Amino acid sequence: MIRIAIAGYGNLGRGTELAVQKNPDMKLVAVFSRRDPKTVKTLDPTVPVYPLADAAKHKDEVDVLIICGGSATDLPEMTPALARDFNVIDSFDTHANISAHFANVDAAAKENGHIAMISVGWDPGMFSIARLYGMSVLPDGADYTFWGRGVSQGHSDAIRRIPGVLDARQYTVPVPQALEKVRAGEQPTLSTREKHTRECYVVAEEGADKAAIETAIKTMPNYFADYDTTVNFISMEELRAHHMGIPHGGTVIRSGKTGADGENTHVIEYKLTLDSNPEFTASVIAAFARAASRMHARGVTGCKTVFDVAPIDLAPIDPAEARAHLL
C-alpha cells in the first residue's frame, strides 16, 4: 500500500483525494494545509489534516507527498523545500521555467536521497510524452499543440481583476481551419492568433462601463492582445447555470514525412477531452506517484520528469499481466 499525502487542498487537492480513492494500492494518510486544519473538510473525514509548517514531523508516515500548489509562486518554493523531507510530485506548468525549477528541486531531493517528479499532469505531462514520441518516430516533421475548448483558470482570474467585473469565465478555443490544415499533413506555419481564439463570458456590476471592460480585456498584454477575442456579457444566473465547470483538453499532432523524397505523409494525433481539468490532472499525478514509489524503492533519487518514467512503472498491474492483455 502506497501511503500518499497531499500538500494544499484546493481544486487539485480535492481531485487528488478522489484519484487516490480510485487506486486500490494507495491510501491517503494526511493532508497538509496553510489554512487552519479545523477549517479544511476532506472528502474522507477520517484523514487527518495538519499545518503545512508541521509536515516534516510526519515524514516517516508518507511514501509520496503530492504538492497541490500554484506554479506562479507556490511550487518554486514548496517543491524544493518539501523534497528535502519527502518523495514529492508537483504539477509545475510554467514551461519557460521548467529547467530552472528542475535544477532547484534536483539539488534539494538529492540532499537526503529522495525522488521528486515535477511538471506532472496533462500539459506538461501526457502531452509532453506525446510530443516526445512523435518527434522520435517522425524526425522529419513538425509538432502542433492545440488547447481547448476549455476553461483557462488564469485568464478567467485576469478578467475578474478588471474594475467593474463581478465574475467571468474564459474559454480557449482552437481555430477549426488551423486544425484541418494540420490534420491534413500540410505542416503550416501558424501564428498565435491563427491557432486559438478566446471566448469570454463576463458578469458586470450594475452600471459598469461594459465598453471599457471589453476594451480592457481585448487589449490585455500576455493574455488577450494576441488573440481574436469575443466578450459576452451575461447574468450571474447564466454564469452559474452554464459556466461553473472546469472542462479542458486539447490535441497534440505530429505531422511527418518518410520516403527517400518525403513522398509519404504521416499524422500522429493524441487528444484529450476532459470534463474536469483538476480531477484528470490529479489522476495523472496519482499514476506517477505509483511510479515514484517504485523507482525510489529501486534506489532512484533526484528530480525526474515524465520522460524518465518507464510505462510499466505507472501501471496498477504487473508486467506479466500487461504483456498478456495490453501488449
Backbone torsions as a table, in degrees:
resi	resn	phi	psi	omega
1	MET	NA	124.1	180.0
2	ILE	-87.1	121.5	-178.0
3	ARG	-87.0	113.8	-176.0
4	ILE	-106.0	141.4	169.6
5	ALA	-127.0	156.8	-178.7
6	ILE	-120.9	133.5	172.6
7	ALA	-110.9	109.5	-177.0
8	GLY	100.8	122.6	-173.3
9	TYR	-126.2	64.5	171.1
10	GLY	-102.8	-146.1	-179.4
11	ASN	-57.4	-45.9	-178.7
12	LEU	-70.1	-37.5	177.8
13	GLY	-62.7	-43.9	177.5
14	ARG	-64.2	-41.2	176.9
15	GLY	-61.4	-35.7	179.3
16	THR	-67.6	-40.3	176.5
17	GLU	-59.9	-43.6	177.9
18	LEU	-62.2	-41.4	-179.1
19	ALA	-65.0	-41.2	178.6
20	VAL	-61.9	-38.8	178.8
21	GLN	-62.6	-25.6	-179.6
22	LYS	-80.6	-11.6	-175.3
23	ASN	-110.2	109.8	-173.9
24	PRO	-67.8	-12.8	178.5
25	ASP	-96.0	12.8	-179.0
26	MET	-126.8	152.2	175.8
27	LYS	-141.2	130.2	175.6
28	LEU	-81.4	118.6	-174.3
29	VAL	-107.9	-15.0	-178.8
30	ALA	-167.2	152.5	168.9
31	VAL	-124.1	133.3	176.0
32	PHE	-111.7	132.8	-174.4
33	SER	-139.9	148.3	173.2
34	ARG	-79.4	-16.2	175.6
35	ARG	-79.0	167.2	173.7
36	ASP	-60.7	120.6	-177.9
37	PRO	-52.8	-29.2	-179.9
38	LYS	-66.3	-20.9	-177.7
39	THR	-94.0	-5.4	-177.7
40	VAL	-94.5	115.5	-178.6
41	LYS	-107.0	103.8	178.6
42	THR	-78.9	160.0	179.1
43	LEU	-63.6	-38.5	174.3
44	ASP	-100.1	106.8	-174.7
45	PRO	-66.5	-10.6	179.0
46	THR	-82.6	-10.9	180.0
47	VAL	-76.3	123.7	-179.3
48	PRO	-71.5	144.0	177.1
49	VAL	-116.0	126.8	-177.6
50	TYR	-121.7	157.9	172.2
51	PRO	-62.7	139.4	178.8
52	LEU	-58.4	-34.3	-179.7
53	ALA	-62.4	-20.7	-179.0
54	ASP	-99.6	10.1	-173.4
55	ALA	-56.7	-42.4	-175.7
56	ALA	-60.0	-25.3	179.1
57	LYS	-65.5	-18.4	-175.3
58	HIS	-112.2	15.6	-172.7
59	LYS	-62.9	-28.9	-179.1
60	ASP	-79.2	-5.9	-179.4
61	GLU	-97.5	-1.8	-169.2
62	VAL	-127.0	133.1	174.4
63	ASP	-88.5	-42.9	-179.9
64	VAL	-140.6	129.5	176.4
65	LEU	-103.5	121.7	179.0
66	ILE	-97.2	120.0	-173.9
67	ILE	-97.0	115.2	-174.1
68	CYS	-109.2	65.6	178.7
69	GLY	-116.9	177.0	179.1
70	GLY	-85.2	149.5	-176.3
71	SER	-74.3	-26.4	-174.0
72	ALA	-66.1	-50.8	-175.0
73	THR	-127.7	-28.1	-174.7
74	ASP	-74.7	-60.2	-169.4
75	LEU	-64.8	-35.9	177.3
76	PRO	-58.7	-26.4	178.1
77	GLU	-96.6	-44.9	-172.2
78	MET	-69.0	-43.2	-172.6
79	THR	-65.3	-51.1	177.6
80	PRO	-63.3	-35.6	-179.7
81	ALA	-64.7	-46.0	-177.3
82	LEU	-76.6	-24.5	179.3
83	ALA	-67.2	-15.5	176.6
84	ARG	-72.5	-25.0	-176.7
85	ASP	-114.6	-15.6	-173.8
86	PHE	-136.8	158.5	157.8
87	ASN	-75.5	129.2	-171.1
88	VAL	-130.7	160.0	171.5
89	ILE	-136.8	138.6	170.8
90	ASP	-132.4	174.3	-179.5
91	SER	-119.0	37.1	-178.3
92	PHE	-53.0	122.4	-171.8
93	ASP	-126.5	18.2	173.1
94	THR	-84.9	93.0	-169.8
95	HIS	-53.2	-41.5	-175.9
96	ALA	-65.7	-20.7	-175.4
97	ASN	-109.9	9.5	-177.0
98	ILE	-62.7	-41.6	-177.5
99	SER	-62.3	-42.8	178.8
100	ALA	-67.0	-41.1	178.0
101	HIS	-62.5	-42.2	178.6
102	PHE	-57.1	-47.5	-177.4
103	ALA	-62.5	-42.9	179.9
104	ASN	-64.6	-44.4	-178.0
105	VAL	-70.7	-37.0	-179.4
106	ASP	-59.8	-45.9	-179.7
107	ALA	-63.3	-42.5	-178.5
108	ALA	-67.1	-43.0	-177.5
109	ALA	-65.5	-37.2	-177.5
110	LYS	-71.9	-19.5	-178.0
111	GLU	-55.6	-43.4	-176.5
112	ASN	-122.1	21.8	173.2
113	GLY	73.8	35.0	179.6
114	HIS	-101.5	164.3	171.9
115	ILE	-108.7	141.9	179.1
116	ALA	-135.5	129.6	175.7
117	MET	-112.3	128.1	-179.0
118	ILE	-115.3	160.0	173.0
119	SER	59.4	45.6	179.2
120	VAL	-99.9	130.0	-179.4
121	GLY	166.2	-140.5	178.0
122	TRP	-107.7	-31.9	167.8
123	ASP	-155.5	104.0	2.6
124	PRO	-72.0	155.6	-178.9
125	GLY	138.5	-110.8	-177.6
126	MET	-62.3	-39.4	176.9
127	PHE	-65.2	-35.0	179.3
128	SER	-62.1	-43.9	178.5
129	ILE	-62.8	-42.1	179.1
130	ALA	-61.0	-41.4	178.8
131	ARG	-65.5	-41.0	-179.4
132	LEU	-65.5	-46.6	177.7
133	TYR	-60.1	-43.2	-177.0
134	GLY	-61.8	-48.4	-178.1
135	MET	-72.1	-24.0	177.2
136	SER	-73.2	-39.1	-177.6
137	VAL	-80.4	-37.1	-178.9
138	LEU	-122.0	77.6	-177.3
139	PRO	-64.6	-27.6	175.9
140	ASP	-92.2	85.2	-175.6
141	GLY	-173.9	-166.2	-177.2
142	ALA	-144.5	146.7	178.3
143	ASP	-99.0	146.5	174.0
144	TYR	-140.1	131.5	176.0
145	THR	-122.5	124.7	176.4
146	PHE	-116.7	133.7	179.1
147	TRP	-109.4	138.2	175.4
148	GLY	104.9	178.6	7.9
149	ARG	-75.1	126.7	-179.1
150	GLY	-164.6	165.6	-178.6
151	VAL	-79.0	127.2	171.1
152	SER	-95.6	111.1	-176.0
153	GLN	-68.0	-37.2	179.2
154	GLY	-66.5	-41.6	179.5
155	HIS	-70.4	-36.3	176.6
156	SER	-62.1	-41.9	179.2
157	ASP	-64.5	-37.1	179.1
158	ALA	-62.4	-38.2	177.2
159	ILE	-67.1	-41.2	-178.4
160	ARG	-62.5	-19.8	-179.7
161	ARG	-83.5	-6.9	178.9
162	ILE	-75.8	132.4	178.5
163	PRO	-55.6	134.7	179.7
164	GLY	94.9	-4.5	-179.7
165	VAL	-99.9	125.7	176.5
166	LEU	-86.6	-41.2	-179.6
167	ASP	-161.7	161.8	-178.0
168	ALA	-164.9	153.9	170.1
169	ARG	-133.0	139.7	178.9
170	GLN	-123.6	130.7	179.4
171	TYR	-108.6	133.4	170.7
172	THR	-91.1	130.7	-173.3
173	VAL	-131.3	123.1	175.3
174	PRO	-63.9	145.6	175.3
175	VAL	-78.4	119.4	-174.7
176	PRO	-56.5	-40.5	-177.8
177	GLN	-63.7	-36.2	178.6
178	ALA	-67.0	-43.5	177.5
179	LEU	-59.7	-42.1	-179.0
180	GLU	-61.9	-43.3	-179.7
181	LYS	-63.5	-42.6	-179.1
182	VAL	-67.2	-44.1	179.7
183	ARG	-64.6	-24.8	177.6
184	ALA	-81.9	-1.3	178.3
185	GLY	79.3	19.3	-176.3
186	GLU	-76.7	-18.6	-177.8
187	GLN	52.3	56.9	179.7
188	PRO	-73.7	155.8	169.9
189	THR	-91.6	117.6	-171.7
190	LEU	-117.6	133.4	174.0
191	SER	-79.9	168.6	176.6
192	THR	-55.0	-45.2	-177.9
193	ARG	-66.1	-29.7	-177.6
194	GLU	-80.1	-15.4	-176.3
195	LYS	-93.8	-38.1	-173.8
196	HIS	-139.8	150.0	167.6
197	THR	-116.3	169.0	-179.8
198	ARG	-128.5	129.6	177.7
199	GLU	-110.8	127.2	-177.3
200	CYS	-117.4	133.0	175.9
201	TYR	-118.5	115.2	-166.5
202	VAL	-123.5	133.4	170.4
203	VAL	-103.1	114.9	-177.7
204	ALA	-96.8	151.9	173.9
205	GLU	-63.8	151.5	177.1
206	GLU	-60.6	128.1	-180.0
207	GLY	84.3	-0.5	179.8
208	ALA	-68.6	153.1	178.9
209	ASP	-81.4	95.5	-175.8
210	LYS	-65.3	-34.5	178.5
211	ALA	-62.8	-41.2	179.6
212	ALA	-67.1	-38.6	178.0
213	ILE	-63.5	-45.6	180.0
214	GLU	-60.8	-42.0	178.6
215	THR	-64.1	-42.0	-179.8
216	ALA	-62.4	-37.6	178.5
217	ILE	-67.8	-52.8	-172.2
218	LYS	-67.4	-22.2	-178.8
219	THR	-103.1	4.9	-176.5
220	MET	-68.6	116.9	-179.0
221	PRO	-67.8	149.2	178.3
222	ASN	72.4	-9.0	-179.0
223	TYR	-120.4	-54.3	-171.7
224	PHE	-127.4	-20.0	-171.8
225	ALA	-60.6	-28.5	-176.7
226	ASP	-93.4	8.6	-176.0
227	TYR	-127.3	153.8	166.1
228	ASP	-74.5	117.2	-171.3
229	THR	-121.1	132.5	176.0
230	THR	-110.5	130.3	-179.9
231	VAL	-112.6	122.8	179.0
232	ASN	-117.0	122.5	177.1
233	PHE	-91.8	125.8	-177.1
234	ILE	-133.8	171.1	178.4
235	SER	-82.9	163.6	176.7
236	MET	-63.4	-34.2	178.9
237	GLU	-63.7	-42.1	178.2
238	GLU	-64.7	-41.1	179.5
239	LEU	-61.4	-46.3	-178.2
240	ARG	-68.3	-30.3	-178.4
241	ALA	-78.2	-33.3	-168.5
242	HIS	-123.9	-9.4	-171.1
243	HIS	-136.1	31.0	-177.5
244	MET	-96.0	-8.4	178.7
245	GLY	-79.8	175.8	177.8
246	ILE	-127.9	60.7	178.5
247	PRO	-75.2	156.1	172.3
248	HIS	-164.6	-165.6	-178.8
249	GLY	146.8	-162.3	179.9
250	GLY	157.6	-169.9	-172.7
251	THR	-143.0	134.9	169.4
252	VAL	-110.3	127.1	-178.2
253	ILE	-126.8	133.0	171.7
254	ARG	-117.0	120.2	176.9
255	SER	-109.9	126.4	-176.4
256	GLY	-144.7	166.9	-178.3
257	LYS	-115.8	144.9	168.8
258	THR	-132.2	173.0	-177.4
259	GLY	99.8	158.1	-176.6
260	ALA	-57.7	-37.6	-178.7
261	ASP	-114.0	19.4	-179.3
262	GLY	65.4	34.1	-173.0
263	GLU	-80.0	-14.1	-178.1
264	ASN	-112.7	130.0	-178.2
265	THR	-106.1	139.1	179.4
266	HIS	-131.8	143.3	179.4
267	VAL	-129.2	124.3	175.4
268	ILE	-107.2	130.0	-178.6
269	GLU	-131.2	131.6	176.1
270	TYR	-123.8	123.4	-172.2
271	LYS	-128.7	141.3	174.2
272	LEU	-124.6	135.0	173.5
273	THR	-126.4	111.1	-167.2
274	LEU	-119.0	125.2	173.3
275	ASP	-71.6	-34.2	-178.3
276	SER	-135.2	108.4	178.3
277	ASN	-56.0	-53.3	-177.2
278	PRO	-65.9	-34.7	-179.4
279	GLU	-70.2	-37.4	176.7
280	PHE	-69.6	-43.8	177.4
281	THR	-55.6	-44.5	179.3
282	ALA	-63.1	-36.1	179.0
283	SER	-65.3	-38.3	175.6
284	VAL	-64.9	-44.8	-178.6
285	ILE	-61.0	-40.2	179.8
286	ALA	-60.9	-42.1	178.4
287	ALA	-62.5	-39.7	179.6
288	PHE	-75.0	-22.9	172.3
289	ALA	-64.2	-38.8	175.4
290	ARG	-60.3	-45.6	179.8
291	ALA	-63.2	-41.3	179.6
292	ALA	-61.0	-42.5	179.2
293	SER	-62.6	-44.4	-179.6
294	ARG	-66.6	-43.0	-178.8
295	MET	-66.0	-40.9	179.4
296	HIS	-64.9	-35.9	177.7
297	ALA	-62.9	-24.9	177.5
298	ARG	-89.5	2.3	176.2
299	GLY	97.2	9.7	179.7
300	VAL	-76.7	133.2	177.6
301	THR	-134.7	171.3	178.7
302	GLY	91.2	-178.2	-177.2
303	CYS	-83.8	138.2	178.7
304	LYS	-133.2	161.4	173.3
305	THR	-124.5	-179.5	179.1
306	VAL	-60.4	-22.4	179.9
307	PHE	-69.1	-20.9	-173.3
308	ASP	-94.8	2.6	-172.6
309	VAL	-105.5	125.7	174.0
310	ALA	-70.8	137.0	-177.6
311	PRO	-53.3	-35.8	-176.4
312	ILE	-66.9	-24.0	178.3
313	ASP	-71.9	-16.5	177.5
314	LEU	-83.4	-23.1	-166.3
315	ALA	-76.5	140.9	175.3
316	PRO	-80.7	3.0	178.7
317	ILE	-117.1	163.4	-177.9
318	ASP	-83.2	165.1	-175.9
319	PRO	-58.1	-36.4	-179.0
320	ALA	-64.4	-42.5	179.5
321	GLU	-67.5	-37.9	178.3
322	ALA	-63.1	-43.6	178.4
323	ARG	-62.7	-39.5	-175.1
324	ALA	-71.5	-33.2	-170.0
325	HIS	-117.6	-21.1	-173.9
326	LEU	-114.3	-23.1	-174.7
327	LEU	-77.0	NA	NA
